[in-house]
């Protein structure tokens, strides 16, 4: 019984792998659709061009006649089966023999490359000679010479014969063959399809990206915090809120559920830490780390935590863009340089309780600011006013900026876009944080798409600047993705409970939050 269960499990895994590979193949086909289409068009056009260039019109002249032995009448030879069989066996050989060809060349006075074919109607002595040549006149002349000289050659083999013409074509006026462009196009198309398929197979074989949690486990032992599904919201000029956030009613529930799962597991990992500072990064750009950082901060704020979201990407600040807010004149850089006060720069996001320390402008060398004493003092000040600090930073495998926060943060979340960055890039990003002694509390699989046969995925589409008029969110660019979770509760219901504060916090991290809130209420009472 155990062996049967093992066989069933193995068969199921093979089916999943097959469907998964087919899904990845179709995904690669969509990605390279225009390239594949170009190859098909070029190969089809190449086949047609080859057919046109290699086409050589051939003209066909033919004569049908009756062969009789000397001394016989026409009717008696026609029905003489013995004579017909003898002629039927020997005539084609005589007709195409070298001797006859020499006689015909001598008769015509020039060489030719015509093809000659002789057929006999079974049971009769009715023959047809067909001559094919690129010149219609040559085809007719060769045919006429063969008929005139055949009896002389055949006399030495089967005795005297007489050829009685029944039908002839005359000098042909149109080619007997066509260019067969349709067949050439079909062959070219098939060749293009084979080339495209081989290219996609090689592409998939050489593409070592992160597609699932198993791929992450192969390169790192960090914990899984959750999937963030691929989603989209339709861009409308009349709508005010176009941000991809859990506070936006137009965002699908599955996206909100994915963020809340990340929030719950993040709370559990940071349990016991007083005002933890959490760094959110990715291996390479366009993995959606800013969107994850923004929504994680909002999700924590919904649980009545005091949260400050810091735009720590001083080279390319994008938090305000992710929230669909206008750029500010002053930001964290001006605060660190003493050009602006923290109270004037710190802003609240739409009565959510979330405070933002935005970026402003771009600087090429932020190392001196990140490692400055002013940054340490700023972080200490914000910790005294907050329960959580969320810092959005540049990609860790591309720039060293994220690692520069090693003395300021308690952990990091690695955002990994499904099937985007290579496994080597993700591993290098994790190693950069590890070398800086920044513990990675877990990773988030982002941009999760619908899988083949529904294997753990859900489709809410995509969002991005495209022909359908959707807006992109994330690290400045790129689409956003996610998967199905199967939660029984509706996201909007949890929104209502979060806003009213009536939901019970049963997790250990939730209890810590209650203590913090109670303490603050006590301070207010005093």
C-alpha positions in Angstrom: 0.0 0.0 0.0 2.8 2.3 0.8 4.4 1.6 -2.5 1.2 2.5 -4.3 1.0 5.8 -2.5 4.6 6.6 -3.4 3.9 5.9 -7.1 0.8 8.1 -7.0 2.8 10.9 -5.3 5.6 10.6 -7.9 3.1 10.6 -10.8 1.5 13.7 -9.4 4.8 15.5 -9.1 5.6 14.6 -12.7 2.3 16.1 -13.8 2.9 19.2 -11.8 6.4 19.5 -13.3 5.0 19.0 -16.8 2.3 21.6 -16.3 4.9 24.0 -14.7 7.3 23.6 -17.6 4.4 24.2 -20.1 3.4 27.3 -18.2 6.9 28.6 -18.2 7.2 27.8 -21.9 4.0 29.8 -22.6 5.2 32.6 -20.4 8.5 32.8 -22.4 6.5 32.7 -25.6 4.5 35.7 -24.4 7.6 37.5 -23.5 9.3 36.9 -26.8 6.1 37.0 -28.9 7.3 39.7 -31.2 10.6 38.0 -31.7 9.0 34.7 -32.5 6.6 36.4 -34.8 9.5 38.1 -36.6 11.3 34.7 -37.0 8.2 33.1 -38.4 7.6 36.0 -40.9 11.3 36.0 -42.0 11.4 32.2 -42.4 8.1 32.2 -44.3 9.3 35.0 -46.5 12.6 33.3 -47.0 10.9 30.1 -48.1 8.8 32.1 -50.7 12.0 33.9 -51.9 13.9 30.7 -52.3 11.0 29.2 -54.2 10.9 32.2 -56.5 14.6 32.3 -57.1 14.9 28.6 -57.7 11.8 28.3 -59.9 12.7 27.1 -63.4 9.8 26.8 -65.8 9.6 23.4 -67.5 7.7 22.8 -70.8 6.3 19.4 -71.6 5.7 17.9 -75.0 4.1 14.5 -75.4 2.9 12.1 -78.1 0.7 9.0 -77.7 1.1 6.3 -80.3 0.7 2.6 -81.0 3.7 0.4 -81.6 3.2 -2.6 -83.9 5.6 -5.2 -85.3 6.3 -5.1 -89.0 3.9 -7.2 -91.0 1.0 -6.8 -88.7 -2.1 -4.7 -89.2 -3.1 -2.0 -86.8 -6.1 -3.9 -85.3 -4.3 -7.2 -84.9 -1.3 -5.7 -83.1 -3.5 -3.7 -80.8 -5.1 -6.8 -79.4 -2.0 -9.0 -79.6 -1.3 -9.3 -75.8 2.0 -11.2 -76.3 3.4 -8.5 -78.6 2.1 -5.8 -76.2 3.8 -7.4 -73.2 7.1 -7.7 -75.1 7.0 -4.1 -76.2 5.9 -2.9 -72.8 9.0 -4.4 -71.2 11.6 -3.3 -73.8 10.3 0.0 -75.0 11.1 2.2 -72.0 14.7 0.8 -71.9 15.2 1.4 -75.6 13.7 4.8 -75.4 16.0 6.0 -72.6 19.1 4.1 -73.8 22.4 5.9 -74.5 22.3 4.6 -78.1 19.0 6.3 -78.9 20.2 9.5 -77.1 23.3 9.6 -79.3 21.2 9.2 -82.4 18.8 12.0 -81.4 21.7 14.4 -80.6 23.3 13.6 -84.0 19.9 14.2 -85.7 19.3 17.5 -83.9 22.9 18.7 -84.2 23.2 19.9 -80.5 23.2 18.6 -77.0 20.2 18.9 -74.7 19.3 18.2 -71.1 15.7 17.1 -71.6 14.2 14.4 -69.5 12.4 11.7 -71.4 9.7 9.4 -69.9 7.8 6.6 -71.6 4.7 5.0 -70.1 2.6 2.1 -71.4 -1.0 1.5 -70.8 -1.3 -1.9 -69.1 -2.7 -4.7 -71.4 -2.2 -2.6 -74.6 0.6 -1.5 -76.9 -0.5 2.2 -76.4 2.5 4.3 -75.4 3.1 7.9 -74.4 6.4 9.7 -74.7 6.8 12.8 -72.6 9.7 15.2 -73.0 10.4 18.0 -70.4 12.8 20.8 -71.1 13.2 24.5 -70.1 12.8 25.4 -73.8 9.4 24.5 -75.3 10.9 24.2 -78.8 13.7 21.9 -77.6 11.1 19.7 -75.9 9.1 19.4 -79.1 12.2 18.8 -81.3 13.5 16.1 -79.0 10.2 14.3 -78.9 9.9 14.4 -82.7 13.4 13.0 -83.2 12.8 10.2 -80.7 9.7 9.1 -82.6 11.6 9.2 -85.9 14.7 7.4 -84.7 13.2 4.9 -82.3 12.4 2.2 -85.0 16.0 2.1 -86.2 17.3 1.4 -82.7 14.5 -1.0 -81.7 15.0 -3.1 -84.9 18.2 -4.7 -83.4 16.3 -5.8 -80.3 12.7 -6.6 -81.0 12.7 -6.5 -84.8 11.0 -4.1 -87.1 8.3 -1.8 -85.4 6.0 0.8 -86.6 4.9 3.9 -84.6 1.4 5.1 -85.3 0.7 8.5 -83.7 -2.6 8.8 -81.9 -2.2 12.2 -80.1 0.5 14.9 -79.7 0.8 18.2 -77.8 2.6 20.2 -80.4 5.0 22.9 -79.2 4.0 23.6 -75.6 3.0 27.2 -74.8 2.7 27.2 -71.0 5.0 25.7 -68.3 4.0 22.3 -67.0 5.2 23.2 -63.5 4.3 26.0 -61.1 6.4 27.8 -58.5 4.5 26.0 -55.6 4.8 29.1 -53.5 2.3 27.8 -50.9 4.3 24.7 -50.1 7.5 26.8 -49.9 5.8 29.2 -47.5 4.6 26.2 -45.3 8.1 24.8 -45.2 9.5 28.1 -44.2 6.9 28.6 -41.5 7.6 25.2 -40.1 11.3 25.9 -40.0 10.6 29.2 -38.2 8.5 27.4 -35.7 11.2 24.8 -35.0 13.9 27.6 -34.6 11.6 29.5 -32.2 10.8 26.5 -30.1 14.5 25.6 -29.8 15.3 29.2 -28.8 12.6 29.1 -26.1 13.8 25.8 -24.8 17.4 27.0 -24.6 16.2 30.2 -22.9 14.3 28.3 -20.2 17.2 25.9 -19.7 19.6 28.8 -19.1 17.3 31.0 -17.0 17.9 30.3 -13.4 15.4 32.6 -11.7 13.4 32.4 -8.5 10.0 31.0 -9.3 8.9 29.5 -6.0 9.8 29.0 -2.4 11.8 25.9 -3.3 14.1 28.0 -5.5 14.7 30.3 -2.5 15.4 27.4 -0.2 18.1 26.3 -2.6 20.1 29.5 -2.1 19.2 30.7 1.4 17.6 29.4 4.6 15.6 32.6 5.4 11.9 32.4 6.3 9.0 32.8 3.9 6.8 35.8 4.9 4.2 35.5 2.1 3.2 36.0 -1.5 2.1 39.4 -2.9 -0.2 38.8 -5.8 0.0 40.4 -9.2 -2.8 42.9 -9.5 -4.0 46.0 -11.4 -6.3 48.9 -10.9 -7.7 50.7 -13.9 -6.4 54.2 -14.3 -9.2 56.7 -14.4 -8.7 60.4 -14.8 -11.7 61.1 -12.5 -10.4 59.0 -9.6 -8.3 60.6 -7.0 -6.6 57.6 -5.5 -4.5 55.7 -8.1 -2.0 54.3 -5.5 -1.5 50.6 -5.2 -2.2 50.5 -1.5 -4.3 48.5 0.8 -6.2 51.7 1.7 -7.4 52.0 -1.9 -10.9 50.5 -2.3 -10.2 49.7 -6.0 -7.3 47.3 -5.1 -8.5 43.6 -5.2 -8.9 41.8 -1.9 -6.3 39.2 -2.6 -3.6 41.9 -2.7 -4.6 43.2 0.7 -4.7 39.7 2.1 -1.2 39.1 0.8 0.1 42.2 2.5 -1.6 41.3 5.8 0.0 37.9 5.8 3.4 39.6 5.4 2.5 41.9 8.2 1.5 39.1 10.6 4.6 37.1 10.0 6.8 40.2 10.2 5.3 41.0 13.6 6.0 37.5 14.8 9.6 37.7 13.7 10.2 41.1 15.4 8.4 40.1 18.6 10.1 41.5 21.7 12.0 44.2 20.0 11.3 47.8 21.1 10.5 49.9 18.1 12.3 47.8 15.6 13.7 49.4 12.5 13.1 47.2 9.4 14.9 47.6 6.1 13.0 46.6 3.0 15.1 45.9 -0.1 15.5 43.7 -3.2 18.3 42.2 -5.2 17.8 44.3 -8.3 15.5 47.2 -9.4 11.9 46.7 -10.6 11.1 44.0 -8.1 8.4 46.1 -6.3 10.2 46.6 -3.0 8.8 50.2 -2.6 5.2 49.0 -3.0 5.8 46.2 -0.4 7.5 48.7 2.0 4.6 51.2 1.7 1.9 48.6 2.2 3.6 46.9 5.0 3.9 50.2 6.8 0.2 50.9 6.1 -0.8 47.5 7.4 1.1 48.0 10.6 -0.5 51.5 11.0 -4.0 49.9 10.6 -3.2 47.9 13.8 -2.8 51.2 15.6 1.0 51.0 15.7 2.8 54.3 15.4 4.7 53.7 12.1 7.2 55.9 10.3 8.0 55.1 6.7 11.5 56.4 5.7 12.5 56.8 2.1 16.1 55.6 2.5 16.8 55.4 -1.2 18.7 58.7 -1.4 19.7 58.0 -5.0 16.2 57.4 -6.3 13.5 58.3 -3.8 10.2 56.7 -4.8 7.9 56.5 -1.8 5.9 59.6 -2.7 5.6 58.3 -6.3 4.3 54.9 -5.0 1.7 56.7 -2.9 0.7 59.0 -5.8 1.8 62.1 -3.9 3.6 65.1 -5.4 7.3 65.6 -4.8 8.4 67.7 -1.8 11.0 70.4 -1.7 12.4 69.2 1.5 13.0 65.6 2.7 15.4 63.4 4.7 18.4 64.9 2.9 17.6 68.4 4.0 16.9 67.2 7.6 20.3 65.5 7.7 22.1 68.5 6.4 20.3 70.8 8.8 18.5 72.7 6.1 15.0 71.7 7.4 13.4 70.7 10.7 12.1 67.2 11.2 8.7 68.4 12.3 8.3 70.4 9.1 9.3 67.5 6.8 7.5 64.6 8.6 4.0 64.2 7.1 1.0 62.0 7.8 -0.5 60.0 5.0 -4.3 60.7 4.6 -5.3 60.2 8.2 -4.1 56.6 8.3 -1.8 57.2 11.2 1.2 56.5 9.0 3.9 59.1 9.0 6.3 59.7 6.1 9.8 60.9 6.0 10.1 61.4 2.2 13.0 61.8 0.0 13.7 64.9 -2.1 15.9 65.0 -5.2 18.7 62.6 -6.0 22.3 62.5 -4.6 25.0 60.5 -6.2 27.0 59.6 -3.1 24.8 59.1 0.0 27.4 57.1 2.0 28.4 60.2 4.1 24.8 60.9 5.0 23.8 57.4 5.8 26.8 56.8 8.1 26.7 60.2 9.6 26.1 61.1 13.3 23.1 63.1 12.1 21.5 59.9 10.7 22.0 58.1 14.1 20.4 61.0 16.0 17.5 61.1 13.5 16.8 57.4 13.8 17.0 57.7 17.6 14.5 60.6 17.6 12.1 58.7 15.3 12.3 55.5 17.5 11.3 57.5 20.5 8.2 58.6 18.7 7.3 55.3 17.0 6.6 51.6 17.4 7.9 50.6 14.0 10.4 52.2 11.5 10.2 50.9 7.9 13.0 52.0 5.6 12.9 51.6 1.9 16.4 51.2 0.5 18.1 50.6 -2.9 18.6 47.1 -4.3 21.3 45.3 -2.2 23.1 43.4 -5.0 23.4 46.5 -7.2 24.4 49.1 -4.6 26.0 49.0 -1.2 23.6 51.6 0.2 21.4 49.0 2.0 24.4 47.5 3.8 25.3 51.0 5.1 22.3 50.9 7.4 23.8 48.0 9.4 24.1 50.0 12.6 20.6 51.5 12.3 18.3 48.6 11.7 17.2 45.4 13.5 16.5 43.3 10.4 15.7 43.3 6.7 13.0 42.0 4.4 14.1 40.7 1.0 11.5 41.3 -1.8 11.9 38.8 -4.6 10.0 39.2 -7.8 8.9 35.9 -9.3 10.9 34.8 -12.3 12.8 38.1 -12.6 16.2 38.4 -11.0 18.5 35.4 -11.3 19.2 33.2 -8.4 22.8 34.4 -8.4 21.7 38.0 -8.1 19.3 37.2 -5.2 22.0 35.2 -3.4 24.5 38.0 -3.9 22.0 40.5 -2.4 21.4 38.2 0.6 25.2 37.8 1.1 25.6 41.6 1.0 23.2 42.0 3.9 24.8 39.1 5.8 28.3 40.6 5.4 27.0 43.8 7.0 25.5 41.7 9.9 22.0 42.7 9.0 19.7 39.7 9.8 17.2 38.9 7.0 14.0 38.0 8.9 12.4 36.7 5.7 11.5 37.1 2.1 8.4 38.1 0.2 7.6 36.5 -3.2 6.3 39.4 -5.3 4.5 39.6 -8.7 3.1 36.1 -8.3 1.3 35.2 -11.4 -1.4 32.6 -12.3 0.2 29.2 -12.6 -0.7 26.3 -15.0 -3.9 24.4 -13.9 -4.3 26.6 -10.9 -1.3 25.3 -9.0 -1.3 27.8 -6.1 -1.8 30.9 -8.1 -4.6 33.4 -8.8 -4.9 35.9 -11.6 -5.8 39.5 -11.1 -4.0 40.7 -14.1 -1.2 43.2 -14.2 -0.7 46.9 -13.9 1.7 49.1 -15.7 1.8 51.9 -18.3 0.5 50.0 -21.3 -2.0 50.1 -24.1 -4.8 49.4 -21.6 -4.1 52.6 -19.6 -2.9 51.1 -16.3 -0.4 52.7 -14.0 2.7 51.1 -12.6 3.8 50.9 -9.0 6.8 49.6 -7.2 10.5 50.5 -7.5 9.7 53.2 -10.0 9.0 50.8 -12.8 7.8 47.4 -13.6 4.6 45.4 -13.2 3.3 44.0 -9.9 2.4 40.4 -9.2 0.7 37.9 -6.8 -1.0 34.5 -6.0 -4.1 33.0 -4.5 -4.3 32.4 -0.8 -7.8 31.1 -0.2 -8.6 33.2 2.8 -12.1 32.8 4.1 -12.6 36.4 5.1 -13.1 39.4 2.9 -10.4 42.1 2.8 -12.9 45.0 3.2 -14.2 43.4 6.4 -10.8 43.4 7.9 -10.4 47.0 6.9 -13.5 47.9 8.9 -12.2 46.0 11.9 -8.8 47.6 11.7 -10.2 51.1 11.6 -12.6 50.5 14.5 -9.9 48.7 16.6 -12.4 46.0 17.6 -10.5 43.0 16.3 -8.8 40.9 18.9 -5.0 40.6 18.7 -4.3 37.0 19.6 -0.7 36.7 18.3 2.2 37.3 20.6 3.2 40.3 18.5 -0.4 41.6 18.8 -0.2 41.4 22.6 2.9 43.4 22.6 1.1 46.1 20.6 -1.7 46.2 23.1 0.7 46.7 25.9 2.2 49.6 24.0 -1.2 51.2 23.3 -2.2 50.8 27.0 1.0 52.4 28.1 0.4 55.4 25.8 -3.1 55.7 27.1 -1.8 55.8 30.6 0.6 58.5 29.7 -2.2 60.5 28.2 -4.3 60.1 31.4 -1.4 61.3 33.5 
